[in-house]
Structures are given as structure tokens and as C-alpha cells.
């Protein structure tokens, strides 16, 4: 960050207000994470969620910023909203009317899609909240203490109502951050939850260093490794494959339009962090079922898919590659791109508008998606290898680092764009965030 960039930042009071709103709303979210749901034994609940941290609950707890392990009003975090958004995206592929509503009706159509997403989020929250209430009513801590003081219908009603209200409040906070602050609100909420857990993980590392559990050389190697992975993620997340686009000249009255050369940027990692989230959730599902079952065959399957095992790593890698292609196909349609280029008089040099353009874009996207999938797999598997082979408490793992670095880069890009739009040089000086050619 350049010194001139910091000075320019001080000259934009409106940007300071936006940053203040962002910080204040994120602070409110972090306060809500520590507000408990009535009727639970806090000590027994903390012991229980520590015991099941390696299951699906550990994944949910990471995205809720510790809200689930605290059994707070934000216990479900943003997961219901993310699930609803993905379901709506899938339905747009399957339902032509919903797709037309999202793409052809402008702002009104997008507002309608947002409204459907909110309704579906509330429905998912009710189902997940009731399932969580029934589950915790029947469970005990590792010491045998019941998790719920007075289980029953009243507790279930209070818990479901509280979780629905908490999820709606999170949605509202995310929308307010997007509208009044800087960056995508939901992404920043996930970012704040992950970052809030890093100091605890760092303290655990220093404790193990003092006690001799972790060798100092291994600790130094861990820091170097984290820096190297962060640099790799930044490099790949900025990587683009730019397809040249030429617009033909056309005359309207006495004016000539077109005749411009531009490019179509295709990100190397188009799917983002969705593939490792889906893959990890599916693979920890057997462990979650085995945690609450006495079935021997279910426990044997759970042992087979233990994190770090060969079967787990093979399945995890295959699922990441599958979801990379699957989710990229959902959010990026080469046919729509080719049709829009044809309507606007644009074409790719050497390829006829229409089907030939679509085939070329699809072939390029297929190739770069493979490299993006291999990159995500590498970033996600190395931390698991460290945890399984060297017992390293690597909280800042694959999915976490992808989210943290990606959201931080998006945040910095938006701050730079805001300052440049006000005719000030960006925070990074002349070294603005640009995509890299691949």
C-alpha cells in the first residue's frame, strides 16, 4: 500500500463513512454470535461441539463464525442464505420462466429473485432449526450432562423462532453492508467469522510451542507455508484468460459506432469456493451420522472416510473437480455470451458468430476450469496433509484461505475503484489490482 494511497484515502470523507458503516455492522454481527439461545447448558454445549468438531457441525461452525459452538442466535450463520441462493441458481437453469425473470426483466426481475431467495432462506432456516432443536434435545456432553435444561415443545418453538429471527437479521446486516458500506455484505460476514477464529488458532500454536508439542522448526515452516499458499492464491485468483473481441463498425445517421477491440475475461477459478464447500460437506456427512448412531457398518464407513485417509483424499479431489465443472456450467453460459455478442455486432476473430463462437468459448472454459480445479484441490489438500501427518493445528486451511484472500482482494478492488471514480489515485498507487494473462 503506497503512502500516497493512504493520503488519498484521508481526502475522501464519504469513503470513510462507508468504511465506518461496514465496521459497525460487522461488529453488531460479532456481538450477536455471543448471544446464547435460552434453555441450553452453555458448558455442556461447548464440550459437545468441541467433541463433534470434525463432523459437519465443524464446517457449519466455521461459516457461522463460532455461532454454532456458542449456540447463539446466529447459530446457523449465513448457510441457509447460501443454500437458498444456490438452489435458486439451479432452478434458473431448470426453469425457463425463472431464468427469463432473472435476465430479461432488469431490476424488477432481480428484485423478484431476491425476494424468492429470502422466502426460501426462511423455509430452510425453519427446517434446519427444527432439526437442530430435536437433535440437541436428545444429546449429552462427553461428561454425560444433558445439553438442554428443559426439553420439549416450548423449547423447540423458542429455538426455531430465535434462529429464524437471527438468520433474517444476518440477511439484513449483509444487505445494509452492501448498500451503505463497501464490498459484498454476505461475503464480509463470512470473512469476519473466519478471521475472528485466527487469534485463537495462533494462541494454540504458541501454546504447543511452549509445551514442546510442536517443534520450533515446524512452526517456522508453517508460517512460510502459509505465506507461500497465500501468494499462490492471490496469483491464481487474479489470473484470467482474455478472449479478444472485435465490434464491427455500423452507421446510424451521420455517426459511426463500433470498430472497437476489447476482450472477454474468463477467470481461471470461475467456481470460487463453492466446490470445496460442497465436497467437504458431503464427505463429513457419514462422520456426522456415525456420531449419533450405534451402527457398526456406519462407523466403519465413517472410519474409511476419515479426514486425511487415502479414500477421503481421492474422493475429495474427485468431488472438487466435479463441482468445479458443475457450478461453472450453472453460472456461466457460453450460449448466452455468444448470442449477446452477435446481437451487439461483436465477434471473436477467426470464428463465425453464433455456434462457432459458443463452441470456442466453451472449449476455452473447459480447459481453464481443469486448471482451476487442480489449483483448488492442491490448496485444500496440503493443509489436510499437514494436519494428518504432523498434527498441525492449521485453522487457516484450504477453504478458509480461499475465502479470506478472495474477499480481501474484492474489498481492496472496490475501495480502489471508489477512489478512482472520485479522481483520486488508488490505495495501491500505480500498482492497481489487475488480472493476469494465462
Beta strands, then each sheet from edge to edge (+ up, - down):
strand 1: 239-247
strand 2: 250-252
strand 3: 255-257
strand 4: 261-267
strand 5: 346-347
strand 6: 436-437
sheet 1: 4+ 1- 5+
sheet 2: 4+ 1- 6-
sheet 3: 2+ 3-
end
